[in-house]
């Protein structure tokens, strides 16, 4: 087995692997109160989502790729609902670790009164000058119990085979043991020749201690091929400051971001790709949207067309869908300019529909790439 970090242009062929991608992370039941703020809500839309597992959903549903999620759920009605939604997105759920409710003393057992639970979040999308807000109930979720040794990496990555593995900064910081499992996973993936991606995705509600976040991510980063993170993620989760003023234009931000990622690439020469989406929020309903990919070896940046004054419905999942769009292009043998354009297109499309995960298919992604490049409008389909 190899100890070298796999590059983006070394992804294994599809016929050598059972899965195109595997995602390790948290998944929660998400409740959305339509257009009513949470304190006054009487009706909720039910969906599922998780920073890492959203990538698997996008790759499967939108791009028709074979994906699997690695997570833990309590075996109750909420857990089954989450599983069924993942299945509906086309994701393999056979690797979910289930905690029974028999309280039988075994490793993966709990009681029926909620001592361990499935994570739940409430998200109001915001409106105009009222910002989006999310309330989380995850402090005692089953996925926080996962630790090193809980997943048979030799069977998944070796016997079955996985082309791309992804995890992220939510899962790696969610509990005292999750970082150990994340580190074990990225090391095993490289040993088995699997390309590894991770989104820093820093959330203060997950880990308010930025020093701890940086220490953990600096241990994981040497095993990544593709690092996703915007300027604030690079600072909060990895310790690299981007010198740019608040409210800067995309062009100003991009020049500052280029300097930051070049520093990151020098310190972590294992990285072959670094990238992010860019969101300039006018208010909760309108954004500017862009994306960038950096090929570290070639020292070349690939930029998606900047889109201004884009109306959105639900901002959640834009970064996850950017990641899955990029990975889908790489898995399908596309070049890096195509990859950043797929990422940008998929990232904006997910924000036009409710929920964490995409409702678009690949044909719509390609149409959005074409529309963005032409700077055109939208025609009705009749």
Sine and cosine of phi, psi and omega as CSV:
sin_phi,cos_phi,sin_psi,cos_psi,sin_omega,cos_omega
0.00,0.00,0.55,-0.83,-0.07,-1.00
-0.99,0.14,0.46,-0.89,0.12,-0.99
-0.94,-0.35,-0.10,1.00,0.00,-1.00
-0.97,0.24,0.50,-0.87,0.05,-1.00
-0.99,0.17,0.77,-0.64,-0.06,-1.00
-0.96,0.29,0.70,-0.71,0.03,-1.00
-1.00,0.02,0.26,-0.97,-0.04,-1.00
-0.90,0.44,-0.44,0.90,0.00,-1.00
-1.00,-0.07,0.26,0.97,0.04,-1.00
-0.86,-0.50,0.32,0.95,0.00,-1.00
-0.90,0.45,0.70,-0.72,-0.07,-1.00
-0.91,0.41,0.48,-0.87,0.05,-1.00
-0.90,0.43,0.47,-0.88,-0.05,-1.00
-0.88,0.47,-0.57,0.82,-0.08,-1.00
-0.96,0.26,-0.08,1.00,0.05,-1.00
-1.00,-0.10,-0.07,1.00,-0.14,-0.99
-0.70,-0.71,0.54,-0.84,0.11,-0.99
-0.96,0.27,-0.59,0.80,-0.07,-1.00
-0.88,-0.47,0.64,-0.77,0.16,-0.99
-0.97,0.23,-0.55,0.83,-0.04,-1.00
-0.44,-0.90,0.54,-0.84,0.10,-0.99
-0.78,-0.62,0.70,-0.71,-0.04,-1.00
-0.87,-0.50,0.84,-0.55,0.04,-1.00
-0.98,-0.21,0.87,-0.49,0.02,-1.00
0.09,-1.00,-0.09,-1.00,0.01,-1.00
-0.99,0.10,0.58,-0.82,0.19,-0.98
-0.71,-0.70,0.70,-0.71,-0.08,-1.00
-0.82,-0.57,0.39,-0.92,0.21,-0.98
-0.99,0.17,0.78,-0.62,-0.04,-1.00
-0.93,-0.36,0.77,-0.64,0.05,-1.00
-0.92,-0.39,0.80,-0.60,-0.06,-1.00
-0.85,-0.53,0.81,-0.59,-0.09,-1.00
-1.00,0.05,0.60,0.80,0.03,-1.00
0.80,0.61,-0.83,-0.56,-0.08,-1.00
-0.98,-0.20,0.24,0.97,-0.04,-1.00
-0.95,-0.30,0.75,-0.66,0.08,-1.00
-0.83,0.56,0.51,-0.86,-0.13,-0.99
-0.80,0.59,-0.69,0.73,-0.05,-1.00
-0.88,0.47,-0.35,0.94,-0.02,-1.00
-0.93,-0.36,0.09,1.00,-0.13,-0.99
-0.95,0.30,0.66,-0.75,0.08,-1.00
-0.88,-0.48,-0.38,0.93,0.02,-1.00
-0.82,-0.57,0.59,-0.81,-0.03,-1.00
-0.73,-0.68,0.63,-0.78,0.21,-0.98
-1.00,0.05,0.69,-0.72,-0.03,-1.00
-0.97,-0.24,0.80,-0.60,0.12,-0.99
-0.56,-0.83,-0.15,-0.99,0.03,-1.00
-0.72,-0.69,0.34,-0.94,0.05,-1.00
-0.07,-1.00,0.37,-0.93,0.06,-1.00
-0.22,-0.98,0.65,-0.76,-0.10,-0.99
-0.78,0.62,-0.64,0.77,-0.03,-1.00
-1.00,0.05,-0.69,0.72,-0.07,-1.00
-0.95,0.30,-0.38,0.92,0.09,-1.00
-0.85,0.52,-0.51,0.86,0.02,-1.00
-0.90,0.43,-0.70,0.71,0.03,-1.00
-0.88,0.47,-0.65,0.76,0.00,-1.00
-0.90,0.44,-0.69,0.72,0.01,-1.00
-0.90,0.43,-0.68,0.73,0.00,-1.00
-0.89,0.46,-0.61,0.79,-0.03,-1.00
-0.98,0.22,-0.82,0.57,-0.14,-0.99
-0.95,0.32,-0.75,0.67,-0.09,-1.00
-0.98,0.19,-0.68,0.73,-0.17,-0.98
-0.95,-0.31,0.03,1.00,0.11,-0.99
0.93,0.38,0.46,0.89,-0.03,-1.00
-0.99,-0.11,0.32,-0.95,-0.08,-1.00
-1.00,-0.02,0.94,-0.34,-0.08,-1.00
-0.80,-0.60,0.34,-0.94,0.02,-1.00
-0.63,-0.78,0.59,-0.81,0.06,-1.00
-0.96,-0.28,0.61,-0.79,0.04,-1.00
-0.90,-0.45,0.96,-0.27,-0.06,-1.00
-0.42,-0.91,-0.08,-1.00,0.05,-1.00
-0.72,-0.70,0.64,-0.77,0.03,-1.00
-0.67,-0.74,0.48,-0.88,0.17,-0.99
-0.98,0.20,0.69,-0.73,-0.06,-1.00
-0.98,0.17,0.96,0.28,0.06,-1.00
-0.71,-0.71,-0.16,-0.99,-0.10,-1.00
-0.91,0.41,-0.57,0.82,0.04,-1.00
-0.93,0.37,-0.69,0.73,0.04,-1.00
-0.86,0.51,-0.65,0.76,0.01,-1.00
-0.92,0.38,-0.58,0.82,0.05,-1.00
-0.89,0.45,-0.72,0.69,0.03,-1.00
-0.87,0.49,-0.73,0.69,0.02,-1.00
-0.84,0.54,-0.70,0.71,-0.05,-1.00
-0.91,0.40,-0.57,0.82,0.07,-1.00
-0.93,0.37,-0.62,0.79,0.07,-1.00
-0.89,0.46,-0.68,0.73,0.04,-1.00
-0.87,0.49,-0.65,0.76,-0.01,-1.00
-0.89,0.45,-0.45,0.89,0.06,-1.00
-0.99,0.16,-0.09,1.00,0.03,-1.00
1.00,-0.05,0.25,0.97,-0.07,-1.00
-1.00,-0.04,0.64,-0.77,0.10,-1.00
-0.96,0.29,0.83,-0.56,-0.02,-1.00
-0.95,-0.30,0.20,0.98,-0.11,-0.99
-0.95,0.32,-0.24,0.97,0.00,-1.00
-0.99,-0.15,0.09,1.00,0.09,-1.00
-0.90,0.43,0.71,-0.71,0.08,-1.00
-1.00,-0.03,0.86,-0.52,-0.07,-1.00
-0.98,-0.20,0.74,-0.67,0.13,-0.99
-0.99,-0.10,0.90,-0.43,0.04,-1.00
-0.95,0.31,0.23,-0.97,-0.03,-1.00
-0.94,-0.35,0.40,0.92,-0.01,-1.00
-0.99,0.10,-0.19,0.98,-0.03,-1.00
0.79,0.61,0.75,0.66,-0.13,-0.99
-1.00,-0.05,0.09,1.00,0.05,-1.00
1.00,0.09,-0.04,1.00,0.01,-1.00
-0.98,0.22,0.19,-0.98,-0.08,-1.00
-0.84,0.55,-0.68,0.74,-0.06,-1.00
-0.93,-0.36,0.91,0.41,0.00,-1.00
-0.62,-0.78,0.54,-0.84,0.08,-1.00
-0.58,-0.82,-0.10,-0.99,0.03,-1.00
-0.99,-0.13,-0.01,-1.00,-0.03,-1.00
-0.99,-0.11,0.16,0.99,-0.05,-1.00
-0.97,-0.26,0.12,0.99,0.10,-1.00
1.00,-0.06,0.30,0.95,0.09,-1.00
-0.84,0.54,-0.69,0.73,0.29,-0.96
-0.94,-0.33,0.55,-0.83,-0.07,-1.00
-0.60,-0.80,0.20,-0.98,0.18,-0.98
-1.00,0.06,0.68,-0.73,-0.04,-1.00
-0.89,0.46,0.60,-0.80,0.02,-1.00
-0.73,-0.69,0.65,-0.76,0.09,-1.00
-0.75,-0.67,0.50,-0.87,0.10,-1.00
-0.89,-0.45,0.83,-0.56,-0.03,-1.00
-0.79,-0.61,0.86,-0.51,0.17,-0.99
-0.99,-0.15,0.78,-0.62,-0.15,-0.99
-0.95,0.30,-0.27,0.96,-0.09,-1.00
1.00,0.08,0.21,-0.98,0.03,-1.00
-0.37,-0.93,0.82,-0.57,0.02,-1.00
0.85,0.53,-0.85,-0.52,-0.01,-1.00
-1.00,0.09,-0.06,1.00,0.08,-1.00
-1.00,0.08,0.89,-0.45,-0.10,-1.00
-0.97,0.25,0.35,-0.94,0.16,-0.99
-0.89,0.45,0.59,-0.81,0.03,-1.00
-0.63,-0.77,0.65,-0.76,0.02,-1.00
-0.80,-0.61,0.73,-0.69,0.12,-0.99
-0.94,-0.34,0.76,-0.65,-0.06,-1.00
-0.93,-0.36,0.60,-0.80,0.18,-0.98
-0.80,-0.60,1.00,0.02,-0.13,-0.99
-0.68,-0.73,0.00,1.00,-0.13,-0.99
-0.90,0.44,-0.39,0.92,-0.02,-1.00
-0.82,-0.57,0.55,0.83,-0.02,-1.00
-0.99,0.17,0.44,-0.90,-0.07,-1.00
-0.87,0.50,-0.60,0.80,-0.08,-1.00
-0.89,0.45,-0.42,0.91,0.02,-1.00
-0.92,0.39,-0.30,0.96,-0.03,-1.00
-0.99,0.10,-0.20,0.98,-0.04,-1.00
-0.92,0.39,0.57,-0.82,-0.02,-1.00
-0.50,-0.87,0.08,-1.00,0.02,-1.00
-0.79,0.61,0.65,-0.76,0.04,-1.00
1.00,-0.04,-0.13,0.99,-0.05,-1.00
-0.98,0.18,-0.33,0.95,-0.03,-1.00
-0.86,-0.51,0.72,-0.69,0.00,-1.00
-0.99,0.12,1.00,0.01,-0.06,-1.00
-0.92,0.39,-0.56,0.83,0.01,-1.00
-0.89,0.46,-0.62,0.79,0.01,-1.00
-0.95,0.31,-0.72,0.69,-0.05,-1.00
-0.94,0.34,-0.80,0.60,-0.11,-0.99
-0.99,0.10,-0.47,0.88,-0.04,-1.00
-1.00,-0.05,-0.91,0.41,-0.05,-1.00
-0.92,0.40,-0.78,0.63,-0.03,-1.00
-0.97,0.23,-0.74,0.67,0.00,-1.00
1.00,0.00,0.75,-0.66,0.01,-1.00
-0.70,-0.71,0.75,-0.66,-0.04,-1.00
-0.99,0.17,-0.68,0.73,-0.02,-1.00
-0.73,-0.68,0.69,-0.72,0.08,-1.00
-0.87,-0.49,0.70,-0.72,0.07,-1.00
-0.72,-0.70,0.54,-0.84,0.15,-0.99
-0.58,-0.82,-0.27,-0.96,-0.04,-1.00
-0.15,-0.99,-0.01,-1.00,-0.13,-0.99
-0.96,0.28,-0.23,0.97,0.13,-0.99
-0.97,0.25,-0.80,0.59,-0.03,-1.00
-0.89,0.45,-0.68,0.73,-0.11,-0.99
-0.91,0.42,-0.32,0.95,-0.05,-1.00
-0.92,-0.38,0.06,1.00,-0.20,-0.98
-0.98,0.22,-0.32,0.95,-0.01,-1.00
-0.43,-0.90,0.16,-0.99,0.03,-1.00
-0.91,0.42,-0.34,0.94,-0.06,-1.00
-0.95,-0.32,-0.24,0.97,-0.11,-0.99
-0.92,0.40,-0.56,0.83,-0.01,-1.00
-0.91,0.41,-0.57,0.82,0.04,-1.00
-0.90,0.44,-0.66,0.75,0.03,-1.00
-0.93,0.36,-0.64,0.77,0.03,-1.00
-0.89,0.46,-0.68,0.74,0.02,-1.00
-0.91,0.42,-0.69,0.72,0.06,-1.00
-0.85,0.53,-0.65,0.76,-0.05,-1.00
-0.92,0.40,-0.74,0.67,-0.06,-1.00
-0.93,0.36,-0.54,0.84,0.08,-1.00
-0.91,0.41,-0.71,0.70,0.00,-1.00
-0.90,0.44,-0.62,0.78,-0.02,-1.00
-0.88,0.48,-0.71,0.71,0.02,-1.00
-0.91,0.41,-0.61,0.79,0.04,-1.00
-0.87,0.49,-0.51,0.86,-0.01,-1.00
-0.99,-0.13,0.19,0.98,0.08,-1.00
0.97,0.25,0.45,0.89,-0.02,-1.00
-0.99,-0.17,0.71,-0.70,0.05,-1.00
-0.95,0.31,0.73,-0.69,-0.12,-0.99
-0.90,-0.44,0.75,-0.66,0.06,-1.00
-0.81,-0.59,0.52,-0.85,0.08,-1.00
-0.50,-0.86,0.64,-0.77,0.06,-1.00
-0.97,-0.24,0.84,-0.55,0.00,-1.00
-0.85,0.52,-0.71,0.71,0.24,-0.97
0.71,0.71,0.76,0.65,-0.10,-1.00
-0.92,0.40,0.73,-0.68,0.06,-1.00
-0.75,-0.66,0.89,-0.45,-0.01,-1.00
-0.89,0.45,-0.45,0.89,0.03,-1.00
-0.96,0.30,-0.31,0.95,0.09,-1.00
-1.00,0.05,-0.75,0.66,0.00,-1.00
-0.60,-0.80,0.99,-0.14,-0.01,-1.00
-0.94,0.35,-0.33,0.95,-0.03,-1.00
-1.00,0.08,0.98,-0.20,-0.04,-1.00
-0.92,0.40,-0.51,0.86,0.03,-1.00
-0.89,0.45,-0.67,0.74,0.05,-1.00
-0.90,0.43,-0.68,0.73,0.02,-1.00
-0.85,0.52,-0.70,0.72,-0.02,-1.00
-0.91,0.40,-0.67,0.74,0.00,-1.00
-0.87,0.49,-0.69,0.73,-0.02,-1.00
-0.94,0.35,-0.73,0.69,-0.03,-1.00
-0.92,0.39,-0.51,0.86,0.06,-1.00
-0.94,0.34,-0.36,0.93,0.11,-0.99
-0.99,0.17,-0.54,0.84,-0.04,-1.00
-0.99,0.13,-0.59,0.81,-0.11,-0.99
-0.81,0.58,-0.57,0.82,-0.01,-1.00
-0.91,0.42,-0.13,0.99,-0.03,-1.00
-0.93,-0.36,0.22,0.98,-0.04,-1.00
-0.98,-0.20,0.55,-0.83,0.18,-0.98
-0.99,-0.14,-0.52,0.85,-0.06,-1.00
-0.74,-0.67,0.88,-0.48,0.04,-1.00
-0.94,-0.34,0.81,-0.59,0.05,-1.00
-0.95,-0.31,0.78,-0.63,0.03,-1.00
-0.02,-1.00,0.73,-0.69,0.08,-1.00
-0.99,0.12,-0.11,-0.99,-0.09,-1.00
-0.91,0.42,-0.62,0.78,0.01,-1.00
-0.95,0.33,-0.61,0.79,0.09,-1.00
-0.87,0.49,-0.70,0.72,-0.01,-1.00
-0.86,0.51,-0.57,0.82,0.03,-1.00
-0.98,0.19,-0.83,0.55,-0.11,-0.99
-0.91,0.42,-0.63,0.78,-0.15,-0.99
-0.97,-0.23,-0.25,0.97,-0.06,-1.00
-0.75,-0.66,-0.31,0.95,0.08,-1.00
1.00,-0.06,0.35,0.94,0.00,-1.00
-0.92,-0.38,0.88,-0.47,-0.03,-1.00
-1.00,0.07,0.66,-0.76,0.11,-0.99
-0.95,-0.32,0.86,-0.51,-0.07,-1.00
-1.00,0.08,1.00,0.02,0.01,-1.00
-0.55,-0.83,0.60,-0.80,-0.04,-1.00
-0.98,0.22,0.47,-0.88,0.06,-1.00
-0.90,0.43,0.70,-0.72,-0.01,-1.00
0.99,0.16,0.21,0.98,0.01,-1.00
-0.90,0.44,0.45,-0.89,0.07,-1.00
-0.93,0.37,0.24,-0.97,0.04,-1.00
-0.86,0.52,-0.67,0.75,-0.05,-1.00
-0.90,0.43,-0.67,0.74,0.05,-1.00
-0.91,0.41,-0.70,0.71,0.02,-1.00
-0.87,0.49,-0.69,0.73,-0.08,-1.00
-0.88,0.48,-0.68,0.73,-0.01,-1.00
-0.90,0.44,-0.64,0.77,0.03,-1.00
-0.94,0.35,-0.64,0.77,0.00,-1.00
-0.91,0.42,-0.61,0.79,0.03,-1.00
-0.84,0.54,-0.70,0.72,0.00,-1.00
-0.89,0.46,-0.63,0.78,-0.01,-1.00
-0.91,0.42,-0.76,0.65,-0.09,-1.00
-0.95,0.33,-0.44,0.90,0.11,-0.99
-0.91,0.41,-0.61,0.79,0.09,-1.00
-0.90,0.44,-0.70,0.72,0.01,-1.00
-0.87,0.49,-0.69,0.72,-0.01,-1.00
-0.90,0.44,-0.59,0.81,0.05,-1.00
-0.91,0.40,-0.62,0.78,-0.03,-1.00
-0.98,0.20,-0.42,0.91,0.01,-1.00
-0.79,-0.61,0.98,0.19,-0.09,-1.00
-0.92,0.38,-0.15,0.99,0.08,-1.00
-0.94,0.35,-0.40,0.92,-0.05,-1.00
-0.95,0.32,0.79,-0.62,0.09,-1.00
-0.98,-0.21,-0.37,0.93,0.04,-1.00
-0.67,-0.74,0.63,-0.78,0.17,-0.99
-0.71,-0.71,0.65,-0.76,0.00,-1.00
-0.23,-0.97,0.13,-0.99,0.02,-1.00
-0.23,-0.97,0.32,-0.95,0.25,-0.97
-1.00,0.04,0.31,-0.95,0.06,-1.00
-0.76,-0.65,0.79,-0.62,-0.01,-1.00
-0.85,-0.53,0.88,-0.47,0.13,-0.99
-0.97,-0.23,0.97,-0.25,-0.13,-0.99
-1.00,0.04,0.90,-0.44,0.13,-0.99
-0.97,0.24,-0.73,0.69,0.13,-0.99
-0.36,-0.93,-0.25,-0.97,-0.05,-1.00
-0.94,0.34,-0.26,0.96,-0.12,-0.99
-0.95,-0.31,-0.30,0.96,-0.09,-1.00
-0.72,-0.70,0.70,-0.71,0.01,-1.00
-0.65,-0.76,0.35,-0.94,0.32,-0.95
-0.99,-0.12,0.53,-0.85,-0.16,-0.99
-0.64,-0.77,0.77,-0.64,0.04,-1.00
-0.53,-0.85,0.02,-1.00,0.00,-1.00
-0.33,-0.94,0.44,-0.90,-0.03,-1.00
-0.57,-0.82,0.59,-0.81,0.14,-0.99
-0.80,-0.61,0.65,-0.76,0.00,-1.00
-0.87,-0.49,0.88,-0.48,0.11,-0.99
-1.00,0.07,0.95,-0.31,-0.16,-0.99
-0.93,0.36,-0.63,0.78,-0.04,-1.00
-0.93,0.37,-0.67,0.75,-0.01,-1.00
-0.99,0.11,-0.18,0.98,-0.10,-0.99
0.78,0.63,0.78,0.62,-0.06,-1.00
-0.77,-0.64,0.67,-0.74,0.01,-1.00
-0.96,-0.27,0.66,-0.75,0.06,-1.00
-0.90,-0.44,0.80,-0.60,-0.15,-0.99
-0.87,-0.50,0.76,-0.66,0.12,-0.99
-0.99,0.16,0.47,-0.88,0.05,-1.00
-0.83,0.55,0.74,-0.67,0.03,-1.00
-0.96,0.27,0.74,-0.68,0.03,-1.00
-0.91,-0.41,0.79,-0.62,-0.06,-1.00
-0.94,-0.34,0.53,-0.85,0.06,-1.00
0.81,0.58,0.83,0.56,0.03,-1.00
-1.00,-0.05,0.83,-0.56,0.07,-1.00
-0.97,0.25,0.67,-0.75,0.02,-1.00
-0.76,-0.65,0.33,-0.94,0.05,-1.00
-0.96,-0.27,-0.67,0.74,-0.14,-0.99
-0.53,-0.85,0.94,-0.34,-0.11,-0.99
-0.96,0.27,-0.26,0.97,-0.09,-1.00
-0.90,0.44,0.71,-0.71,0.09,-1.00
1.00,-0.03,0.00,1.00,-0.02,-1.00
-0.88,0.48,-0.67,0.74,0.02,-1.00
-0.94,0.34,-0.63,0.78,0.03,-1.00
-0.90,0.44,-0.64,0.77,0.01,-1.00
-0.96,0.29,-0.51,0.86,0.17,-0.99
-0.85,0.52,-0.75,0.66,-0.02,-1.00
-0.87,0.50,-0.72,0.70,-0.03,-1.00
-0.93,0.38,-0.54,0.84,0.07,-1.00
-0.91,0.42,-0.68,0.73,0.06,-1.00
-0.88,0.47,-0.75,0.66,-0.03,-1.00
-0.90,0.44,-0.60,0.80,0.03,-1.00
-0.88,0.48,-0.69,0.73,0.02,-1.00
-0.89,0.46,-0.69,0.72,0.02,-1.00
-0.89,0.45,-0.68,0.74,-0.01,-1.00
-0.91,0.42,-0.43,0.90,-0.01,-1.00
-0.99,-0.14,0.19,0.98,0.13,-0.99
0.98,0.20,0.37,0.93,-0.01,-1.00
-0.99,0.11,0.27,-0.96,0.02,-1.00
-0.99,0.13,0.11,-0.99,-0.13,-0.99
-0.95,0.32,-0.51,0.86,0.08,-1.00
-0.91,0.42,-0.66,0.75,0.08,-1.00
-0.89,0.45,-0.64,0.77,-0.03,-1.00
-0.88,0.48,-0.72,0.70,-0.02,-1.00
-0.93,0.36,-0.53,0.85,0.03,-1.00
-0.95,0.31,-0.63,0.78,0.09,-1.00
-0.90,0.44,-0.66,0.75,0.01,-1.00
-0.88,0.47,-0.72,0.69,0.01,-1.00
-0.90,0.43,-0.69,0.73,-0.02,-1.00
-0.90,0.43,-0.73,0.68,0.01,-1.00
-0.91,0.42,-0.60,0.80,-0.01,-1.00
-0.91,0.41,-0.61,0.80,0.02,-1.00
-0.98,0.19,-0.57,0.82,-0.01,-1.00
-0.89,0.46,-0.62,0.79,-0.02,-1.00
-0.91,0.41,-0.45,0.89,-0.01,-1.00
-0.99,0.15,-0.11,0.99,0.03,-1.00
-1.00,-0.01,-0.16,0.99,-0.03,-1.00
-0.79,-0.61,0.35,-0.94,-0.04,-1.00
-0.96,0.29,0.47,-0.88,0.08,-1.00
0.99,-0.12,0.17,-0.99,-0.04,-1.00
-0.96,0.27,-0.52,0.86,-0.18,-0.98
-0.93,-0.37,0.33,-0.94,-0.13,-0.99
-0.92,0.38,0.49,-0.87,0.18,-0.98
-0.88,-0.48,0.21,0.98,-0.02,-1.00
-0.99,-0.13,0.43,-0.90,0.12,-0.99
-0.96,-0.28,0.07,-1.00,-0.08,-1.00
-0.89,0.46,-0.56,0.83,0.03,-1.00
-0.87,0.49,-0.64,0.77,0.03,-1.00
-0.93,0.36,-0.58,0.82,0.06,-1.00
-0.89,0.46,-0.72,0.70,-0.01,-1.00
-0.90,0.43,-0.60,0.80,0.05,-1.00
-0.92,0.40,-0.61,0.79,0.01,-1.00
-0.94,0.35,-0.60,0.80,0.09,-1.00
-0.86,0.52,-0.72,0.69,-0.01,-1.00
-0.91,0.41,-0.68,0.73,0.00,-1.00
-0.89,0.45,-0.70,0.71,-0.01,-1.00
-0.89,0.45,-0.66,0.75,0.00,-1.00
-0.90,0.44,-0.56,0.83,-0.01,-1.00
-1.00,0.05,-0.20,0.98,-0.05,-1.00
0.91,0.40,0.45,0.89,-0.11,-0.99
-1.00,-0.01,0.02,-1.00,0.01,-1.00
-1.00,-0.07,-0.37,-0.93,-0.05,-1.00
-0.84,-0.54,0.74,-0.67,0.06,-1.00
-0.96,-0.27,0.59,-0.80,0.07,-1.00
-0.94,0.35,0.56,-0.83,0.07,-1.00
-0.99,-0.17,0.89,-0.46,-0.08,-1.00
-0.81,-0.59,0.00,0.00,0.00,0.00
